[in-house]
Amino acid sequence: MADQPRRVNYLSGLVLGADDLAAEQAYHREMRYLHNRLHGHGTVHGLDVTVGEGGADLVVAPGLALDHLGREVVVAAPLTLALGPQSGGRRRTVHDLVIEWHESAQCPVPVPGPDGTAVPSRWVEQPQLALVAPGEAPTAALVLVRVTRSGRGKVRLDPSVRRALSAS
């Protein structure tokens, strides 16, 4: 938290605007993240990783994790990440599969913004997957599994690098 917690003070007759409602959401979101940090970070449950049919992709099962900032990383339906071709013709490659909290704008009903252009009316929290070099995971990302690919394309998963939820 950059500032002291600040919330809206409701009064009879108070006219609320978009800024007030955004401040209210931000207050509750930040307080929840602060509470979650008391529990630590890591995988709470699920998020098991398997190799898809044909060995061309990785599949992350539904589950929940808390990142270093206390944000909930929720996977409601399986996520898939294509492995792509072996790079550089090396005999063996090793990467960490990481998951990171991400939000994106969704616009089921376009809403005109202050300048008249359409702005999104919703935000969707949808985690992102990435393959990174071992030890190079972004600070807020969680390592789910170490992925080793042989020169022949065989994929081996090592879940021992995964951090289960524990106090930090």
Backbone as numpy.savetxt, mean C-alpha at the origin, in Angstrom:
# Nx Ny Nz CAx CAy CAz Cx Cy Cz
3.26 13.15 12.68 2.43 14.33 12.68 3.30 15.57 12.68
2.98 16.47 11.77 3.75 17.70 11.69 3.26 18.74 12.69
1.96 18.72 12.98 1.36 19.70 13.88 0.63 18.99 15.01
0.26 19.76 16.01 -0.60 19.22 17.06 -1.94 18.83 16.44
-2.60 17.79 16.98 -3.91 17.41 16.44 -4.88 18.59 16.51
-5.61 18.78 15.43 -6.54 19.89 15.33 -7.83 19.36 14.70
-8.98 19.63 15.35 -10.25 19.14 14.82 -11.27 20.26 14.75
-12.31 20.00 14.01 -13.36 20.99 13.82 -14.18 21.10 15.11
-14.53 22.33 15.49 -15.39 22.59 16.64 -16.78 22.90 16.10
-17.70 21.95 16.25 -19.05 22.11 15.72 -19.87 23.03 16.62
-20.58 23.96 16.02 -21.46 24.89 16.72 -22.78 24.95 15.96
-23.88 25.19 16.65 -25.16 25.37 15.99 -25.07 26.55 15.04
-25.53 26.34 13.83 -25.52 27.41 12.83 -24.22 27.51 12.06
-23.21 26.72 12.41 -21.93 26.76 11.70 -22.11 26.20 10.29
-21.67 26.94 9.31 -21.74 26.48 7.93 -20.42 25.80 7.61
-20.51 24.53 7.23 -19.32 23.76 6.92 -19.06 23.77 5.42
-17.80 23.91 5.08 -17.39 23.84 3.68 -16.53 22.61 3.45
-16.09 22.45 2.23 -15.26 21.30 1.86 -13.98 21.26 2.70
-13.38 22.41 2.98 -12.15 22.45 3.78 -12.40 21.90 5.19
-13.55 22.23 5.76 -13.88 21.74 7.11 -14.03 20.22 7.11
-14.73 19.70 6.12 -14.94 18.25 6.05 -13.62 17.53 5.78
-12.76 18.11 4.95 -11.44 17.51 4.70 -10.60 17.53 5.98
-10.69 18.62 6.74 -9.95 18.70 8.01 -10.45 17.65 8.99
-11.75 17.42 9.03 -12.32 16.41 9.92 -11.80 15.01 9.55
-11.81 14.72 8.24 -11.29 13.42 7.80 -9.81 13.29 8.11
-9.06 14.34 7.85 -7.62 14.30 8.11 -7.33 14.06 9.59
-8.09 14.69 10.46 -7.90 14.50 11.90 -8.08 13.03 12.28
-9.20 12.44 11.87 -9.48 11.05 12.24 -8.49 10.08 11.59
-8.11 10.35 10.36 -7.15 9.49 9.67 -5.79 9.54 10.39
-5.31 10.72 10.70 -4.01 10.86 11.36 -4.02 10.26 12.76
-5.12 10.42 13.50 -5.20 9.82 14.83 -5.21 8.29 14.74
-5.88 7.75 13.73 -5.89 6.29 13.53 -4.48 5.80 13.18
-3.80 6.51 12.31 -2.43 6.12 11.95 -1.52 6.18 13.19
-1.70 7.20 14.01 -0.90 7.33 15.23 -1.16 6.13 16.15
-2.42 5.77 16.33 -2.76 4.60 17.14 -2.16 3.33 16.55
-2.26 3.15 15.25 -1.72 1.95 14.60 -0.21 1.82 14.83
0.50 2.94 14.88 1.96 2.88 15.09 2.30 2.30 16.46
1.36 2.36 17.41 1.60 1.74 18.72 1.77 0.23 18.59
1.17 -0.35 17.57 1.21 -1.80 17.36 2.41 -2.24 16.53
3.12 -1.32 15.93 4.26 -1.66 15.09 3.87 -1.69 13.63
4.70 -2.34 12.82 4.42 -2.44 11.39 4.74 -3.86 10.92
4.07 -4.25 9.86 4.27 -5.58 9.30 2.96 -6.20 8.87
3.02 -7.45 8.48 1.85 -8.17 8.00 0.99 -8.59 9.18
-0.30 -8.25 9.14 -1.24 -8.64 10.18 -1.77 -10.04 9.87
-2.25 -10.22 8.65 -2.71 -11.54 8.20 -2.78 -11.56 6.68
-2.76 -12.78 6.12 -2.87 -12.94 4.67 -1.65 -12.42 3.94
-1.89 -11.91 2.74 -0.85 -11.37 1.85 0.17 -12.45 1.45
-0.29 -13.70 1.42 0.58 -14.79 0.98 0.86 -14.63 -0.51
2.07 -14.97 -0.91 2.49 -14.81 -2.30 2.67 -16.18 -2.94
2.13 -16.33 -4.14 2.30 -17.55 -4.92 2.73 -17.17 -6.32
3.26 -18.15 -7.03 3.63 -17.95 -8.42 2.42 -18.35 -9.26
2.04 -17.47 -10.18 0.89 -17.74 -11.05 1.19 -18.86 -12.03
0.14 -19.31 -12.70 0.30 -20.39 -13.69 1.32 -20.00 -14.74
2.18 -20.92 -15.06 3.21 -20.67 -16.06 4.42 -19.92 -15.53
4.39 -19.49 -14.27 5.54 -18.81 -13.67 5.79 -17.42 -14.19
4.77 -16.80 -14.85 4.97 -15.49 -15.45 4.60 -14.34 -14.53
3.95 -14.64 -13.42 3.56 -13.55 -12.53 3.49 -14.01 -11.08
3.41 -13.03 -10.19 3.27 -13.28 -8.77 1.87 -12.85 -8.35
1.26 -13.62 -7.45 -0.09 -13.32 -6.99 -0.05 -13.13 -5.48
-0.57 -12.00 -5.01 -0.64 -11.69 -3.59 -2.09 -11.88 -3.14
-2.28 -12.76 -2.18 -3.62 -13.06 -1.67 -4.14 -11.90 -0.81
-5.46 -11.81 -0.65 -6.02 -10.77 0.22 -5.42 -10.82 1.63
-5.38 -9.67 2.26 -4.85 -9.60 3.62 -4.70 -8.16 4.07
-3.99 -8.00 5.18 -3.83 -6.70 5.82 -2.44 -6.57 6.40
-1.89 -5.37 6.28 -0.61 -5.04 6.90 -0.67 -3.59 7.38
0.23 -3.23 8.26 0.40 -1.84 8.69 1.79 -1.41 8.24
1.86 -0.25 7.58 3.17 0.23 7.16 3.82 1.04 8.29
5.03 1.54 8.05 5.79 2.27 9.07 5.09 3.53 9.56
4.18 4.06 8.74 3.47 5.29 9.10 2.14 5.00 9.78
1.81 3.72 9.96 0.56 3.34 10.60 -0.61 3.22 9.65
-0.36 3.35 8.35 -1.43 3.24 7.37 -1.76 1.77 7.14
-3.06 1.49 6.97 -3.50 0.13 6.70 -3.31 -0.17 5.22
-2.61 -1.25 4.94 -2.43 -1.72 3.57 -3.41 -2.87 3.41
-4.53 -2.60 2.75 -5.62 -3.55 2.63 -5.65 -4.11 1.21
-5.60 -5.43 1.11 -5.76 -6.10 -0.18 -7.06 -6.89 -0.08
-8.09 -6.40 -0.77 -9.41 -7.02 -0.70 -9.58 -8.14 -1.71
-8.89 -8.07 -2.83 -8.94 -9.10 -3.87 -7.50 -9.36 -4.31
-7.21 -10.56 -4.82 -5.83 -10.88 -5.20 -5.22 -9.82 -6.14
-3.95 -9.50 -5.90 -3.19 -8.59 -6.76 -2.18 -9.41 -7.54
-1.96 -9.02 -8.78 -1.02 -9.75 -9.64 0.05 -8.79 -10.16
1.28 -9.26 -10.18 2.39 -8.50 -10.74 3.11 -9.38 -11.74
3.16 -8.92 -12.99 3.87 -9.67 -14.04 5.36 -9.62 -13.78
6.02 -10.75 -13.91 7.47 -10.80 -13.70 8.24 -10.23 -14.88
7.70 -10.35 -16.06 8.39 -9.85 -17.24 9.55 -10.76 -17.61
10.22 -10.46 -18.71 11.34 -11.30 -19.16 12.55 -11.17 -18.24
13.37 -12.19 -18.22 14.63 -12.12 -17.47 15.45 -10.97 -18.02
16.01 -10.16 -17.17 16.78 -9.00 -17.63 18.25 -9.33 -17.78
18.83 -8.80 -18.82 20.27 -8.88 -19.03 20.83 -10.27 -19.28
20.01 -11.27 -19.46 20.49 -12.61 -19.75 21.29 -13.23 -18.63
21.14 -12.71 -17.40 21.88 -13.28 -16.28 21.34 -14.66 -15.93
22.17 -15.45 -15.30 21.74 -16.79 -14.91 20.69 -16.76 -13.81
20.81 -15.82 -12.91 19.91 -15.80 -11.76 19.66 -14.36 -11.35
18.42 -14.04 -11.00 18.10 -12.71 -10.50 17.40 -12.85 -9.15
17.64 -11.89 -8.28 17.03 -11.88 -6.96 16.42 -10.50 -6.73
15.15 -10.49 -6.34 14.43 -9.25 -6.04 13.57 -9.47 -4.80
13.20 -8.38 -4.16 12.21 -8.41 -3.10 10.90 -7.91 -3.67
9.82 -8.63 -3.39 8.49 -8.16 -3.75 8.00 -7.31 -2.59
7.70 -6.04 -2.88 7.23 -5.13 -1.84 5.82 -4.67 -2.15
5.12 -4.31 -1.08 3.78 -3.74 -1.20 3.80 -2.40 -0.50
3.11 -1.43 -1.10 3.14 -0.08 -0.53 1.75 0.54 -0.61
1.37 1.25 0.45 0.10 1.96 0.49 0.08 2.99 -0.63
-1.06 3.09 -1.28 -1.20 4.07 -2.36 -2.67 4.44 -2.47
-2.95 5.67 -2.83 -4.32 6.07 -3.08 -4.39 6.73 -4.45
-5.55 6.55 -5.09 -5.74 7.17 -6.40 -7.14 7.76 -6.47
-7.27 8.75 -7.31 -8.56 9.42 -7.47 -9.50 8.54 -8.28
-10.76 8.56 -7.88 -11.79 7.85 -8.62 -12.91 8.83 -8.85
-13.53 8.74 -9.98 -14.53 9.74 -10.33 -15.82 9.08 -10.79
-16.58 8.42 -9.88 -17.83 7.82 -10.33 -18.83 8.86 -10.82
-18.80 10.02 -10.19 -19.65 11.13 -10.61 -18.76 12.36 -10.66
-18.46 12.85 -11.88 -17.60 14.05 -11.96 -18.25 15.23 -11.23
-17.41 15.91 -10.48 -17.88 17.07 -9.71 -17.12 18.28 -10.23
-17.82 19.36 -10.53 -17.10 20.55 -11.01 -16.29 21.19 -9.89
-15.03 21.44 -10.18 -14.16 22.09 -9.21 -14.32 23.59 -9.26
-13.54 24.32 -8.46 -13.65 25.79 -8.41 -13.46 26.46 -9.76
-12.63 25.86 -10.63 -12.39 26.46 -11.94 -13.30 25.88 -13.03
-14.26 25.03 -12.63 -15.21 24.47 -13.59 -14.81 23.13 -14.18
-13.54 22.72 -13.98 -13.12 21.42 -14.52 -13.55 20.31 -13.56
-13.74 19.12 -14.10 -14.18 17.98 -13.28 -13.06 17.54 -12.34
-13.43 17.27 -11.10 -12.48 16.75 -10.12 -13.04 15.45 -9.57
-12.17 14.56 -9.08 -12.65 13.28 -8.57 -13.47 13.47 -7.29
-14.48 12.63 -7.15 -15.32 12.72 -5.96 -14.95 11.67 -4.91
-14.04 10.78 -5.22 -13.65 9.72 -4.29 -12.15 9.44 -4.39
-11.61 8.89 -3.30 -10.24 8.37 -3.27 -10.33 6.88 -2.98
-9.53 6.10 -3.67 -9.48 4.66 -3.46 -8.08 4.30 -2.96
-8.03 3.62 -1.82 -6.75 3.14 -1.31 -6.49 1.78 -1.94
-5.53 1.74 -2.85 -5.19 0.52 -3.57 -3.68 0.35 -3.52
-3.20 -0.64 -2.74 -1.75 -0.80 -2.63 -1.10 -1.14 -3.97
0.17 -0.83 -4.06 0.94 -1.12 -5.26 2.03 -2.13 -4.94
2.30 -2.99 -5.91 3.37 -3.98 -5.81 4.54 -3.56 -6.67
5.74 -3.94 -6.25 6.94 -3.66 -7.05 8.01 -4.68 -6.70
8.89 -4.92 -7.65 10.09 -5.73 -7.42 11.26 -4.78 -7.28
12.02 -4.91 -6.19 13.17 -4.05 -5.95 14.37 -4.91 -5.59
15.54 -4.34 -5.71 16.75 -5.05 -5.31 16.69 -5.32 -3.80
17.21 -6.45 -3.34 17.21 -6.73 -1.90 17.84 -5.59 -1.11
17.15 -5.18 -0.05 17.64 -4.10 0.79 17.33 -2.71 0.26
16.65 -2.60 -0.89 16.38 -1.30 -1.50 14.91 -0.91 -1.44
14.13 -1.53 -0.56 12.71 -1.21 -0.45 12.52 0.22 0.02
11.57 0.95 -0.56 11.27 2.29 -0.05 10.91 2.21 1.44
11.12 3.27 2.17 10.92 3.29 3.62 9.54 2.82 4.04
8.50 3.26 3.34 7.13 2.93 3.75 6.65 1.58 3.18
7.45 0.93 2.35 7.04 -0.34 1.75 7.32 -1.50 2.70
6.57 -2.57 2.51 6.75 -3.79 3.29 7.20 -4.90 2.35
8.24 -5.61 2.73 8.72 -6.73 1.92 7.84 -7.94 2.22
7.30 -8.54 1.16 6.44 -9.71 1.31 7.20 -11.01 1.11
8.15 -11.01 0.16 8.85 -12.25 -0.17 10.08 -11.92 -1.01
11.11 -12.74 -0.92 12.27 -12.62 -1.81 12.06 -13.57 -2.99
12.23 -13.04 -4.18 11.97 -13.78 -5.41 13.29 -14.07 -6.12
13.57 -15.35 -6.32 14.78 -15.75 -7.05 14.34 -16.43 -8.34
14.85 -15.94 -9.46 14.55 -16.54 -10.76 15.82 -17.12 -11.34
15.75 -18.39 -11.71 16.90 -19.04 -12.33 16.99 -18.60 -13.78
18.11 -18.88 -14.41 18.28 -18.57 -15.82 17.26 -19.27 -16.69
16.73 -20.37 -16.22 15.72 -21.12 -16.97 14.31 -20.62 -16.68
14.17 -19.63 -15.82 12.86 -19.06 -15.54 12.15 -19.64 -14.34
12.76 -20.62 -13.66 12.12 -21.18 -12.46 12.13 -20.12 -11.37
10.99 -20.00 -10.68 10.83 -18.97 -9.66 10.75 -19.63 -8.29
11.58 -19.11 -7.36 11.55 -19.60 -5.98 11.23 -18.42 -5.07
10.34 -18.66 -4.09 9.92 -17.62 -3.17 10.45 -17.92 -1.76
11.01 -16.90 -1.13 11.51 -17.04 0.24 10.76 -16.05 1.14
9.76 -16.54 1.90 8.99 -15.65 2.75 9.68 -15.27 4.07
10.88 -15.78 4.31 11.54 -15.50 5.59 11.90 -14.02 5.76
11.88 -13.24 4.66 12.19 -11.82 4.75 10.98 -10.98 5.15
9.81 -11.61 5.20 8.56 -10.91 5.57 8.60 -10.57 7.05
8.10 -9.41 7.37 8.01 -8.98 8.77 6.57 -9.14 9.23
6.37 -9.97 10.23 5.05 -10.08 10.84 4.85 -8.89 11.76
3.62 -8.51 11.98 3.35 -7.36 12.85 3.95 -7.59 14.23
4.77 -6.63 14.64 5.35 -6.67 15.98 5.74 -5.25 16.35
5.84 -4.99 17.60 6.20 -3.66 18.06 7.59 -3.29 17.57
7.75 -2.05 17.16 9.05 -1.62 16.65 9.91 -1.01 17.73
